[in-house]
Amino acid sequence: MSPITDTVLAVELNYMTGFGNDFQSQALPDAIPIGQNSPQKPKYGLYAEQINGTSFLASRHENLRSWLYRIKPSVLSCDLIKADYPDFQTRPFRVNYTKPLPYRWDPLVTDLNKSVTFLDSIITIAGNGDLASVRGSAIHLYAFNQNMQNQFFHNADGDFLIVPYRGNLLINTEFGKIDLKPGEIALIPRGIKFNVNNLTDFCAGYILENYGPHFRLPNLGPIGSNGLANPRDFLTPVASFEDKQETNQLIFKASGQFFKAEIEYSPLNVVAFHGNYVPYKYDLSMFQVINTVSFDHCDPSIFTVLTSPSELPAYSNVDFVIFPPRWLVSEHSFRPPYYHKNFMSEYMGLIKGTYEAKEENFIPGGGTLHNQFTAHGPDSNAFNKASNEDLTPKYLANTMAFMFESSLTYHLTQLASVTPKMHKNYLSCWADLPKNFRT
């Protein structure tokens, strides 16, 4: 189980473009039936199998489903055995460790002295909502150095949004292969089997597990037809199958519990597929930034890449927001984010560089959490710098921060509340803000 050390794939992967498209891909000619979905005898002796990401009664424009043509169907011929992943947790948690205070952490893992796979490495930091209500999300970290090889993961509880900050990954899914590096994201919808291998010696990143409605692109409103994350920049893998007679292990996550089963074939045996319920990746450098060209700092909604709506139109279940390189040109204005307390809860991570409102003690792999109406903003150094700097046009380079933003309060896990990686003195970054009031 030695890691792959080179950072370049032996074979360049192919992708189909578009967000929400109805895709079709086949690894063998004519594997997709013409004019119907489930013929009496599919070509090559394949099995036709449908996966639905929404209820059957969803509106046509919201209905998510795909047809897969596979060597063996997904049905199991053996019982499930309980499995244990104690640090990988699901909402609701049993105990609430959260105070209405700001939180900040260093990376929980910066290197490994033992062999760990992607799945074994997952640590839950915080979560909200309840997966049983199809509402809420959980925030995890991963840090691993070994391939999953013959182990595969099937998550029935939530979609996985994977945000690497270190190391290159190869994600093998039922729909094909996805290569992923820092600065890109991948989305694996719930119910789709996959495993993750490392293309570099050490890989680390963030995961948002979305229990709620599937992510979609945000409405653009007065922005118009184009901007932010454009649909054509999303990439879906092409069909690629394995026909292996060997023992593989499936790990199931359902209702917050883990189970395992042994199967004598590869679950990545999909020869062809068509539909719109698919995994995808996106390069964050393709995001078209919208920003002020006059005065004041705009709300972070203009940096939204993906959004998961809730049952209340004005309150997102969870948004994925980025802060990429961009020009700062606002005149006679305080340019960093102003002091604020929001209805939305904000977990922030850093992929590379520094973040303009907290240039010190916040590094890639670290995180901050500011829950509903918890006041926060630039630390004293950032405030003093921004209050006195020359307001000439400035390009903000070498940065990529992001937020998981939710209308629900994020509750900490016990691990996140007691780890020595938590900054016990985080509040002190505002302690020496001066009193500038004068009459």
Secondary structure as GFF3:
##gff-version 3
##sequence-region A 1 439
A	DSSP	beta_strand	15	17	.	.	.	ID=ss1
A	DSSP	beta_strand	23	26	.	.	.	ID=ss2
A	DSSP	three_ten_helix	43	45	.	.	.	ID=ss3
A	DSSP	beta_strand	47	52	.	.	.	ID=ss4
A	DSSP	three_ten_helix	60	62	.	.	.	ID=ss5
A	DSSP	beta_strand	65	70	.	.	.	ID=ss6
A	DSSP	beta_strand	81	83	.	.	.	ID=ss7
A	DSSP	beta_strand	103	105	.	.	.	ID=ss8
A	DSSP	alpha_helix	118	121	.	.	.	ID=ss9
A	DSSP	beta_strand	123	130	.	.	.	ID=ss10
A	DSSP	three_ten_helix	131	133	.	.	.	ID=ss11
A	DSSP	beta_strand	135	144	.	.	.	ID=ss12
A	DSSP	beta_strand	151	155	.	.	.	ID=ss13
A	DSSP	beta_strand	159	166	.	.	.	ID=ss14
A	DSSP	beta_strand	169	173	.	.	.	ID=ss15
A	DSSP	beta_strand	176	180	.	.	.	ID=ss16
A	DSSP	beta_strand	184	188	.	.	.	ID=ss17
A	DSSP	beta_strand	194	198	.	.	.	ID=ss18
A	DSSP	beta_strand	203	210	.	.	.	ID=ss19
A	DSSP	three_ten_helix	221	223	.	.	.	ID=ss20
A	DSSP	three_ten_helix	231	233	.	.	.	ID=ss21
A	DSSP	beta_strand	234	237	.	.	.	ID=ss22
A	DSSP	beta_strand	248	254	.	.	.	ID=ss23
A	DSSP	beta_strand	257	263	.	.	.	ID=ss24
A	DSSP	beta_strand	270	275	.	.	.	ID=ss25
A	DSSP	beta_strand	280	283	.	.	.	ID=ss26
A	DSSP	three_ten_helix	284	286	.	.	.	ID=ss27
A	DSSP	three_ten_helix	300	303	.	.	.	ID=ss28
A	DSSP	beta_strand	304	308	.	.	.	ID=ss29
A	DSSP	beta_strand	318	323	.	.	.	ID=ss30
A	DSSP	beta_strand	326	328	.	.	.	ID=ss31
A	DSSP	beta_strand	345	353	.	.	.	ID=ss32
A	DSSP	beta_strand	367	370	.	.	.	ID=ss33
A	DSSP	alpha_helix	380	388	.	.	.	ID=ss34
A	DSSP	beta_strand	394	396	.	.	.	ID=ss35
A	DSSP	beta_strand	399	406	.	.	.	ID=ss36
A	DSSP	beta_strand	411	412	.	.	.	ID=ss37
A	DSSP	alpha_helix	414	418	.	.	.	ID=ss38
A	DSSP	three_ten_helix	426	430	.	.	.	ID=ss39
###
